[in-house]
């Protein structure tokens, strides 16, 4: 994924995916969840870089 690494240096990328390989290189994950009462909420998780 060298192309994505190059783009990351100059831009913020927002990619909608469920592909594990794409999600594995992300800096943060964002999602929408819905509670039992029908209220939607946005959630996010910043990821740490390994190695």
Secondary structure, 3 states (H helix, E strand, C coil): CHHHHHHHCCCCCCCCCCCHHHHHCCCEEEEEEECCCCCEEEEEEECCCCC
